[in-house]
Each structure stands twice: as C-alpha cells, then as structure tokens.
Amino acid sequence: MHAIDLRNMSIFLLEDDRKIPKEHLHSMCKFKCGANTCRYIALTVKGYVCSKKTPIKKVIDKRVEEKKSNACGDNCYGLGKEKGRENG
C-alpha cells in the first residue's frame, strides 16, 4: 500500500466542487443512516465534502473491508474531479 501524506489532503478536500449539497447529503449520501451512510463523507471547514475521488479513497475502502468503519455506503459516482490516481 502506498503512503498518503495526509497533510496535503486539504488540496483535494477544500475544492469547491467537492462540497456536498444538503439535499444530496441526505438523499444520496444517506447521512446519519448507519451502515448505509456513504463512507466518503468528510467534514472540513467548508462543511461536508466528498472524498471519493481523492487519494484517501483507498484508505477508506480498506477500513470498510477490515470492518473498521460504521459508514459503509458507496452510494454514487462521487463529487469533484478525479485526483491522485497516479498515487495508486
């Protein structure tokens, strides 16, 4: 597994196109719905954002696979542009 420098995650997570609209957060991300809640929701200073198309996706997926995450949903295509694919 490749190491991810989490200090640089703000480069990805603070992009405006990752902010999750309130309606999407509840209808698609299933916010606060237990195991059905999207695993890729992240809370930042800008509010809730989608981390699915970032380098941290692999870390989140591994946590779900190892049953170390309560939120297990993978409910949509993800928000924002694909980033960091070259990292793994």
Residue pairs with C-beta under 8 A, 6 or more apart in sequence:
1 58
1 62
1 88
2 58
2 87
2 88
4 55
4 56
4 58
4 59
4 87
6 56
9 51
9 54
9 55
9 56
10 44
12 18
12 51
12 54
12 55
12 56
12 80
12 83
12 84
13 42
13 44
13 49
13 51
13 54
14 44
14 45
14 46
14 49
15 80
15 81
16 46
17 79
17 80
17 81
18 49
18 50
18 51
18 79
18 80
19 46
19 47
19 48
19 49
19 79
20 29
20 41
20 47
20 48
20 49
20 50
20 79
24 76
24 79
25 31
25 41
25 48
28 38
28 75
28 76
29 37
29 38
29 41
29 48
29 73
29 75
29 76
30 36
30 37
30 38
30 73
30 75
31 37
31 38
31 41
31 48
33 73
34 70
34 71
35 70
35 71
35 72
35 73
36 72
36 73
36 75
37 70
37 71
37 72
37 73
38 50
38 71
38 73
38 74
38 75
38 76
39 60
39 61
39 63
39 64
39 69
39 71
39 72
39 73
39 74
40 50
40 51
40 52
40 57
40 60
40 74
40 78
41 48
41 49
41 50
41 51
41 71
42 48
42 49
42 50
42 51
42 56
43 49
49 79
49 80
50 78
50 79
50 80
51 57
51 60
52 74
52 77
52 78
52 79
52 80
53 78
53 79
53 80
53 81
53 82
53 83
54 80
54 83
54 84
55 83
55 84
55 87
55 88
58 88
60 69
63 69
64 72
